[in-house]
Structures are given as C-alpha cells and as structure tokens.
Amino acid sequence: MTHPSGLLLTHGAGSDRTHSSLVSIEKKMTPLPVRRINFPYRKAGRPFPDRTPKLINSIVKASESMSKKYGLEPSKLLLGGRSMGGRMCSMAVAEGLPAIGLILISYPLHPPKKPENLRIEHFDKIDIPCLFISGDNDPFGSKTEFKKYLKKIRGSVTIKWFEGARHDLANLDEAVSDEIKAWTTSL
C-alpha cells in the first residue's frame, strides 16, 4: 500500500489559493506536506483564467518544484482542487503528469445550463484513484450526469455528495476536509 507523500491544491476560476476550503484542507491534512498554488493569472492580478495549456503547465511546474522542495516522488503526490483547478489537475494527469490520486471538488462537468458542452474528453486517460466531492444542487453537473460520465475513468472513482449544496459547497469546508482525509487514508 503506497501512501501519498504530499498534496498540491489548486483554486477555482473566481478564487485564489487563500480560499477557505483549501486552507481548511491544508490544516486537516497535517502533517502531510500541502502546497496551495495560485495560477499565473492570479499571480499577475488578472481576474480571468489563462488558457488551458498555461494552466496545465503551471500545475506541472508546481508538482516538480514541490517534489524537489520536499524530496518527494512526483508519482506519490495527490493533485486536486476546486472546480476549474481540479479539472486542470485531471487534464494534467491525462496528459501524463504522475500522481497517486486526484481530488476533484465541485468538478465542472459542463457550464451551467449547457449540458451539451461536456468537459470529459480526457476522462478515459485517467487511470489513478479519483475522489469527486460535489453538491447535489450544483448547476455544473447533476448526480445522473456524474454517474453516466465517471464510468469513462479507468482508475477507481469515489464520489461524495452533499445534499442541497451548490457549486460553492458553502459552509462545508470542515466536512469536505474530513471526506478528503478519510479517502486519503484509504488509498
């Protein structure tokens, strides 16, 4: 049984590394090394996300620098984050970035009211354990949609639903952190 040696966390499109849920996860995961990163557009003080390749590249670089800093094996790092950040981590893994697992909080299966614009084209290239945490009232993807599309992922998939919660998973930081800690210890 291989245990994760660290956790790299990313933020959603409208947020940054100081998001309360990311801070809560970092506290909960102690003593595991956790690094919360800002995407390049946030570092530059811009409100809108960079293009996908730039976002993915920043995750690859952050994984490499975290591995070096802590002397970790990149393939033992957990990667994940909220919404867009988690999606970019899953795409980085699909493109070959090594990781031990993915934590995908409020994964945006599609934009609200646009279920035809699916963001799952890379799912069949993911072959590591994945934890999805979502509210069952999230306009970015319904329980039915998740059930249908997560089958494309080749790694084991765990999904935790929060009843009545929306995309922001408001007031659930502690509960989300508990779910992540429990899942991580089961890897």
C-alpha atoms as an extended CHARMM CRD file, in Angstrom:
* protein
*
       187  EXT
         1         1  MET       CA              0.0000000000        0.0000000000        0.0000000000  PROA      1               0.0000000000
         2         2  THR       CA              1.5190000000        3.2960000000       -1.1080000000  PROA      2               0.0000000000
         3         3  HSD       CA              0.5560000000        6.3920000000        0.8280000000  PROA      3               0.0000000000
         4         4  PRO       CA              0.5380000000        9.9170000000       -0.6020000000  PROA      4               0.0000000000
         5         5  SER       CA              3.6540000000       11.9240000000        0.2060000000  PROA      5               0.0000000000
         6         6  GLY       CA              2.1210000000       15.3610000000       -0.4200000000  PROA      6               0.0000000000
         7         7  LEU       CA             -0.8750000000       17.2850000000       -1.7420000000  PROA      7               0.0000000000
         8         8  LEU       CA             -0.9170000000       20.0290000000       -4.3700000000  PROA      8               0.0000000000
         9         9  LEU       CA             -4.1110000000       22.1390000000       -4.2860000000  PROA      9               0.0000000000
        10        10  THR       CA             -5.4820000000       24.4820000000       -6.9440000000  PROA      10              0.0000000000
        11        11  HSD       CA             -8.2490000000       27.0740000000       -6.8350000000  PROA      11              0.0000000000
        12        12  GLY       CA            -11.3860000000       27.6730000000       -8.8810000000  PROA      12              0.0000000000
        13        13  ALA       CA            -11.6320000000       30.2760000000      -11.6630000000  PROA      13              0.0000000000
        14        14  GLY       CA            -13.0010000000       33.0860000000       -9.4990000000  PROA      14              0.0000000000
        15        15  SER       CA            -10.8910000000       32.3920000000       -6.4340000000  PROA      15              0.0000000000
        16        16  ASP       CA             -7.2590000000       32.0260000000       -5.3390000000  PROA      16              0.0000000000
        17        17  ARG       CA             -5.0300000000       29.9440000000       -3.0580000000  PROA      17              0.0000000000
        18        18  THR       CA             -6.4790000000       31.5770000000        0.0790000000  PROA      18              0.0000000000
        19        19  HSD       CA             -9.9800000000       30.0810000000       -0.4620000000  PROA      19              0.0000000000
        20        20  SER       CA            -11.2900000000       28.9470000000        2.9190000000  PROA      20              0.0000000000
        21        21  SER       CA            -11.8450000000       25.3430000000        1.7890000000  PROA      21              0.0000000000
        22        22  LEU       CA             -8.2350000000       24.9960000000        0.5590000000  PROA      22              0.0000000000
        23        23  VAL       CA             -6.9110000000       26.4140000000        3.8420000000  PROA      23              0.0000000000
        24        24  SER       CA             -9.1770000000       24.0220000000        5.7600000000  PROA      24              0.0000000000
        25        25  ILE       CA             -7.9410000000       21.0310000000        3.7230000000  PROA      25              0.0000000000
        26        26  GLU       CA             -4.3130000000       22.0000000000        4.3670000000  PROA      26              0.0000000000
        27        27  LYS       CA             -4.9340000000       22.1320000000        8.1470000000  PROA      27              0.0000000000
        28        28  LYS       CA             -6.7790000000       18.7990000000        8.1120000000  PROA      28              0.0000000000
        29        29  MET       CA             -4.0250000000       17.0320000000        6.1400000000  PROA      29              0.0000000000
        30        30  THR       CA             -1.1940000000       17.9900000000        8.5470000000  PROA      30              0.0000000000
        31        31  PRO       CA              1.4950000000       16.5920000000        8.8170000000  PROA      31              0.0000000000
        32        32  LEU       CA              1.3120000000       15.7720000000        5.0860000000  PROA      32              0.0000000000
        33        33  PRO       CA              3.0870000000       18.4980000000        3.0690000000  PROA      33              0.0000000000
        34        34  VAL       CA              0.4160000000       20.6020000000        1.3390000000  PROA      34              0.0000000000
        35        35  ARG       CA              1.0140000000       23.3580000000       -1.2020000000  PROA      35              0.0000000000
        36        36  ARG       CA             -1.7770000000       25.7060000000       -2.2640000000  PROA      36              0.0000000000
        37        37  ILE       CA             -0.8600000000       27.4530000000       -5.5140000000  PROA      37              0.0000000000
        38        38  ASN       CA             -2.1220000000       30.4690000000       -7.4270000000  PROA      38              0.0000000000
        39        39  PHE       CA             -2.4510000000       30.1180000000      -11.1760000000  PROA      39              0.0000000000
        40        40  PRO       CA             -0.3600000000       32.6040000000      -13.2520000000  PROA      40              0.0000000000
        41        41  TYR       CA             -3.3180000000       34.9370000000      -13.9350000000  PROA      41              0.0000000000
        42        42  ARG       CA             -3.8860000000       35.3330000000      -10.1830000000  PROA      42              0.0000000000
        43        43  LYS       CA             -0.1930000000       35.9770000000       -9.5420000000  PROA      43              0.0000000000
        44        44  ALA       CA             -0.3980000000       38.7160000000      -12.2060000000  PROA      44              0.0000000000
        45        45  GLY       CA             -3.5120000000       40.1820000000      -10.5750000000  PROA      45              0.0000000000
        46        46  ARG       CA             -5.7870000000       39.3980000000      -13.5320000000  PROA      46              0.0000000000
        47        47  PRO       CA             -9.4260000000       38.3570000000      -12.9750000000  PROA      47              0.0000000000
        48        48  PHE       CA             -9.7840000000       35.9000000000      -15.8750000000  PROA      48              0.0000000000
        49        49  PRO       CA             -8.1180000000       32.4960000000      -16.1990000000  PROA      49              0.0000000000
        50        50  ASP       CA             -5.2580000000       31.8130000000      -18.5680000000  PROA      50              0.0000000000
        51        51  ARG       CA             -5.7310000000       29.4050000000      -21.4550000000  PROA      51              0.0000000000
        52        52  THR       CA             -5.8010000000       25.7020000000      -20.6000000000  PROA      52              0.0000000000
        53        53  PRO       CA             -2.2130000000       24.8430000000      -21.7080000000  PROA      53              0.0000000000
        54        54  LYS       CA             -0.7870000000       27.5910000000      -19.4800000000  PROA      54              0.0000000000
        55        55  LEU       CA             -2.8890000000       26.4350000000      -16.5030000000  PROA      55              0.0000000000
        56        56  ILE       CA             -1.8200000000       22.8130000000      -17.0030000000  PROA      56              0.0000000000
        57        57  ASN       CA              1.8270000000       23.8410000000      -17.3880000000  PROA      57              0.0000000000
        58        58  SER       CA              1.6810000000       25.7430000000      -14.0970000000  PROA      58              0.0000000000
        59        59  ILE       CA              0.4390000000       22.5600000000      -12.3490000000  PROA      59              0.0000000000
        60        60  VAL       CA              3.2720000000       20.5180000000      -13.9050000000  PROA      60              0.0000000000
        61        61  LYS       CA              5.8260000000       23.1090000000      -12.7210000000  PROA      61              0.0000000000
        62        62  ALA       CA              4.2740000000       23.2690000000       -9.2280000000  PROA      62              0.0000000000
        63        63  SER       CA              4.3500000000       19.4580000000       -8.9550000000  PROA      63              0.0000000000
        64        64  GLU       CA              8.0280000000       19.4190000000       -9.9640000000  PROA      64              0.0000000000
        65        65  SER       CA              9.0130000000       22.2040000000       -7.5620000000  PROA      65              0.0000000000
        66        66  MET       CA              7.0320000000       20.7110000000       -4.6590000000  PROA      66              0.0000000000
        67        67  SER       CA              8.6150000000       17.3020000000       -5.2800000000  PROA      67              0.0000000000
        68        68  LYS       CA             12.0920000000       18.8780000000       -5.2750000000  PROA      68              0.0000000000
        69        69  LYS       CA             11.4480000000       21.0620000000       -2.2150000000  PROA      69              0.0000000000
        70        70  TYR       CA             10.2100000000       18.1830000000       -0.0420000000  PROA      70              0.0000000000
        71        71  GLY       CA             12.2660000000       15.4080000000       -1.6650000000  PROA      71              0.0000000000
        72        72  LEU       CA              9.1020000000       13.6140000000       -2.7830000000  PROA      72              0.0000000000
        73        73  GLU       CA              8.4370000000       11.1510000000       -5.5610000000  PROA      73              0.0000000000
        74        74  PRO       CA              6.1090000000       13.0100000000       -8.0240000000  PROA      74              0.0000000000
        75        75  SER       CA              4.0960000000        9.8110000000       -8.5630000000  PROA      75              0.0000000000
        76        76  LYS       CA              3.1710000000        9.8420000000       -4.8520000000  PROA      76              0.0000000000
        77        77  LEU       CA              1.6870000000       13.3540000000       -4.9140000000  PROA      77              0.0000000000
        78        78  LEU       CA             -2.0440000000       13.9040000000       -4.6530000000  PROA      78              0.0000000000
        79        79  LEU       CA             -3.3020000000       16.5800000000       -7.0330000000  PROA      79              0.0000000000
        80        80  GLY       CA             -6.5730000000       18.4050000000       -6.9130000000  PROA      80              0.0000000000
        81        81  GLY       CA             -8.6060000000       21.4520000000       -6.2560000000  PROA      81              0.0000000000
        82        82  ARG       CA            -11.8420000000       23.2670000000       -6.6900000000  PROA      82              0.0000000000
        83        83  SER       CA            -13.8180000000       23.3880000000       -9.9260000000  PROA      83              0.0000000000
        84        84  MET       CA            -11.5340000000       24.6580000000      -12.7340000000  PROA      84              0.0000000000
        85        85  GLY       CA             -8.4050000000       23.8930000000      -10.6710000000  PROA      85              0.0000000000
        86        86  GLY       CA             -9.4140000000       20.2710000000      -10.1850000000  PROA      86              0.0000000000
        87        87  ARG       CA            -10.3080000000       19.9850000000      -13.8540000000  PROA      87              0.0000000000
        88        88  MET       CA             -6.8630000000       21.2800000000      -14.8500000000  PROA      88              0.0000000000
        89        89  CYS       CA             -5.2180000000       18.7590000000      -12.4840000000  PROA      89              0.0000000000
        90        90  SER       CA             -7.2230000000       15.9400000000      -14.0840000000  PROA      90              0.0000000000
        91        91  MET       CA             -6.1790000000       17.1370000000      -17.5500000000  PROA      91              0.0000000000
        92        92  ALA       CA             -2.5130000000       17.3360000000      -16.4680000000  PROA      92              0.0000000000
        93        93  VAL       CA             -2.7290000000       13.7140000000      -15.2690000000  PROA      93              0.0000000000
        94        94  ALA       CA             -4.4440000000       12.6700000000      -18.5200000000  PROA      94              0.0000000000
        95        95  GLU       CA             -1.5050000000       14.2640000000      -20.3590000000  PROA      95              0.0000000000
        96        96  GLY       CA              0.9820000000       12.2000000000      -18.3580000000  PROA      96              0.0000000000
        97        97  LEU       CA              1.7360000000       14.1070000000      -15.1220000000  PROA      97              0.0000000000
        98        98  PRO       CA              2.4170000000       11.4440000000      -12.4570000000  PROA      98              0.0000000000
        99        99  ALA       CA              0.1950000000       11.4300000000       -9.3600000000  PROA      99              0.0000000000
       100       100  ILE       CA             -1.1180000000        8.9510000000       -6.8010000000  PROA      100             0.0000000000
       101       101  GLY       CA             -4.6810000000       10.2960000000       -6.8780000000  PROA      101             0.0000000000
       102       102  LEU       CA             -6.9890000000       13.1740000000       -7.8320000000  PROA      102             0.0000000000
       103       103  ILE       CA             -9.2310000000       15.1970000000       -5.5170000000  PROA      103             0.0000000000
       104       104  LEU       CA            -11.8970000000       16.9520000000       -7.5700000000  PROA      104             0.0000000000
       105       105  ILE       CA            -14.0780000000       19.3460000000       -5.5870000000  PROA      105             0.0000000000
       106       106  SER       CA            -17.1520000000       20.6650000000       -7.4420000000  PROA      106             0.0000000000
       107       107  TYR       CA            -15.8340000000       19.3110000000      -10.7490000000  PROA      107             0.0000000000
       108       108  PRO       CA            -17.4400000000       21.3250000000      -13.5940000000  PROA      108             0.0000000000
       109       109  LEU       CA            -18.8070000000       18.6100000000      -15.9200000000  PROA      109             0.0000000000
       110       110  HSD       CA            -20.2650000000       21.3770000000      -18.0880000000  PROA      110             0.0000000000
       111       111  PRO       CA            -21.0780000000       25.0910000000      -17.8230000000  PROA      111             0.0000000000
       112       112  PRO       CA            -24.3940000000       25.8560000000      -16.0940000000  PROA      112             0.0000000000
       113       113  LYS       CA            -27.4090000000       25.3720000000      -18.4270000000  PROA      113             0.0000000000
       114       114  LYS       CA            -25.0970000000       23.9720000000      -21.1540000000  PROA      114             0.0000000000
       115       115  PRO       CA            -25.0800000000       20.2020000000      -20.5650000000  PROA      115             0.0000000000
       116       116  GLU       CA            -24.0210000000       19.6580000000      -24.1790000000  PROA      116             0.0000000000
       117       117  ASN       CA            -20.6400000000       21.3720000000      -23.5300000000  PROA      117             0.0000000000
       118       118  LEU       CA            -19.1260000000       18.4320000000      -21.6630000000  PROA      118             0.0000000000
       119       119  ARG       CA            -15.6460000000       18.6550000000      -20.1460000000  PROA      119             0.0000000000
       120       120  ILE       CA            -14.8950000000       14.9430000000      -20.0600000000  PROA      120             0.0000000000
       121       121  GLU       CA            -12.8710000000       14.3080000000      -23.2480000000  PROA      121             0.0000000000
       122       122  HSD       CA             -9.8040000000       13.3390000000      -21.1600000000  PROA      122             0.0000000000
       123       123  PHE       CA            -11.5570000000       11.0570000000      -18.6250000000  PROA      123             0.0000000000
       124       124  ASP       CA            -10.5950000000        7.8130000000      -20.3930000000  PROA      124             0.0000000000
       125       125  LYS       CA             -6.8990000000        8.7300000000      -19.9900000000  PROA      125             0.0000000000
       126       126  ILE       CA             -7.1610000000        8.8920000000      -16.1690000000  PROA      126             0.0000000000
       127       127  ASP       CA             -6.1060000000        5.6470000000      -14.5150000000  PROA      127             0.0000000000
       128       128  ILE       CA             -5.4970000000        6.6750000000      -10.8880000000  PROA      128             0.0000000000
       129       129  PRO       CA             -7.9520000000        6.8260000000       -7.9560000000  PROA      129             0.0000000000
       130       130  CYS       CA            -10.2620000000        9.8530000000       -8.0410000000  PROA      130             0.0000000000
       131       131  LEU       CA            -12.3480000000       11.4550000000       -5.3170000000  PROA      131             0.0000000000
       132       132  PHE       CA            -15.1950000000       13.6730000000       -6.5170000000  PROA      132             0.0000000000
       133       133  ILE       CA            -16.9280000000       15.9070000000       -3.9580000000  PROA      133             0.0000000000
       134       134  SER       CA            -19.9860000000       17.8010000000       -5.1670000000  PROA      134             0.0000000000
       135       135  GLY       CA            -23.2460000000       19.3240000000       -4.0480000000  PROA      135             0.0000000000
       136       136  ASP       CA            -26.3300000000       17.5830000000       -5.4500000000  PROA      136             0.0000000000
       137       137  ASN       CA            -27.6670000000       21.0320000000       -6.3760000000  PROA      137             0.0000000000
       138       138  ASP       CA            -24.6180000000       22.0570000000       -8.4630000000  PROA      138             0.0000000000
       139       139  PRO       CA            -25.5780000000       23.5440000000      -11.8720000000  PROA      139             0.0000000000
       140       140  PHE       CA            -22.2160000000       22.3420000000      -13.2960000000  PROA      140             0.0000000000
       141       141  GLY       CA            -23.3020000000       18.6860000000      -13.1690000000  PROA      141             0.0000000000
       142       142  SER       CA            -26.1120000000       16.5130000000      -11.7890000000  PROA      142             0.0000000000
       143       143  LYS       CA            -25.9000000000       13.1710000000       -9.9930000000  PROA      143             0.0000000000
       144       144  THR       CA            -27.2530000000       11.4630000000      -13.1230000000  PROA      144             0.0000000000
       145       145  GLU       CA            -24.6400000000       13.1110000000      -15.3430000000  PROA      145             0.0000000000
       146       146  PHE       CA            -21.7970000000       12.2180000000      -12.9820000000  PROA      146             0.0000000000
       147       147  LYS       CA            -22.9970000000        8.6090000000      -12.7660000000  PROA      147             0.0000000000
       148       148  LYS       CA            -23.0390000000        8.3890000000      -16.5560000000  PROA      148             0.0000000000
       149       149  TYR       CA            -19.6910000000       10.0410000000      -17.3340000000  PROA      149             0.0000000000
       150       150  LEU       CA            -17.4430000000        8.9560000000      -14.4630000000  PROA      150             0.0000000000
       151       151  LYS       CA            -17.5770000000        5.4170000000      -15.9090000000  PROA      151             0.0000000000
       152       152  LYS       CA            -15.0660000000        6.6310000000      -18.5240000000  PROA      152             0.0000000000
       153       153  ILE       CA            -12.3540000000        6.9990000000      -15.8520000000  PROA      153             0.0000000000
       154       154  ARG       CA            -10.1530000000        3.8850000000      -15.6470000000  PROA      154             0.0000000000
       155       155  GLY       CA             -8.9940000000        4.4400000000      -12.0530000000  PROA      155             0.0000000000
       156       156  SER       CA            -11.2310000000        3.7910000000       -9.0470000000  PROA      156             0.0000000000
       157       157  VAL       CA            -13.8020000000        6.5420000000       -8.5060000000  PROA      157             0.0000000000
       158       158  THR       CA            -15.2890000000        7.6270000000       -5.1870000000  PROA      158             0.0000000000
       159       159  ILE       CA            -17.9800000000       10.2850000000       -5.1420000000  PROA      159             0.0000000000
       160       160  LYS       CA            -19.3160000000       12.1080000000       -2.1050000000  PROA      160             0.0000000000
       161       161  TRP       CA            -22.4970000000       14.1380000000       -2.4550000000  PROA      161             0.0000000000
       162       162  PHE       CA            -23.5420000000       16.9290000000       -0.1290000000  PROA      162             0.0000000000
       163       163  GLU       CA            -27.3040000000       17.1940000000       -0.0550000000  PROA      163             0.0000000000
       164       164  GLY       CA            -28.7560000000       20.5610000000       -1.0050000000  PROA      164             0.0000000000
       165       165  ALA       CA            -25.2950000000       22.0530000000       -1.6230000000  PROA      165             0.0000000000
       166       166  ARG       CA            -24.5000000000       24.1610000000       -4.6570000000  PROA      166             0.0000000000
       167       167  HSD       CA            -21.2460000000       24.6630000000       -6.5760000000  PROA      167             0.0000000000
       168       168  ASP       CA            -19.6300000000       26.7110000000       -3.7690000000  PROA      168             0.0000000000
       169       169  LEU       CA            -20.2530000000       23.9980000000       -1.1220000000  PROA      169             0.0000000000
       170       170  ALA       CA            -20.9070000000       26.8950000000        1.2770000000  PROA      170             0.0000000000
       171       171  ASN       CA            -20.2740000000       26.2280000000        4.9810000000  PROA      171             0.0000000000
       172       172  LEU       CA            -18.9640000000       22.7420000000        4.2530000000  PROA      172             0.0000000000
       173       173  ASP       CA            -15.1880000000       23.3400000000        4.4900000000  PROA      173             0.0000000000
       174       174  GLU       CA            -14.7950000000       21.1160000000        7.5490000000  PROA      174             0.0000000000
       175       175  ALA       CA            -16.9730000000       18.3230000000        6.1210000000  PROA      175             0.0000000000
       176       176  VAL       CA            -15.1510000000       18.4440000000        2.7710000000  PROA      176             0.0000000000
       177       177  SER       CA            -11.7790000000       18.3030000000        4.5640000000  PROA      177             0.0000000000
       178       178  ASP       CA            -12.9620000000       15.2980000000        6.6160000000  PROA      178             0.0000000000
       179       179  GLU       CA            -14.0060000000       13.4500000000        3.4380000000  PROA      179             0.0000000000
       180       180  ILE       CA            -10.6200000000       14.1200000000        1.8210000000  PROA      180             0.0000000000
       181       181  LYS       CA             -8.6950000000       12.9980000000        4.9140000000  PROA      181             0.0000000000
       182       182  ALA       CA            -10.7390000000        9.7830000000        5.1580000000  PROA      182             0.0000000000
       183       183  TRP       CA            -10.3390000000        8.9910000000        1.4460000000  PROA      183             0.0000000000
       184       184  THR       CA             -6.6080000000        9.7140000000        1.5440000000  PROA      184             0.0000000000
       185       185  THR       CA             -6.0220000000        7.2970000000        4.4240000000  PROA      185             0.0000000000
       186       186  SER       CA             -7.9060000000        4.5980000000        2.4640000000  PROA      186             0.0000000000
       187       187  LEU       CA             -5.5900000000        4.8570000000       -0.5790000000  PROA      187             0.0000000000
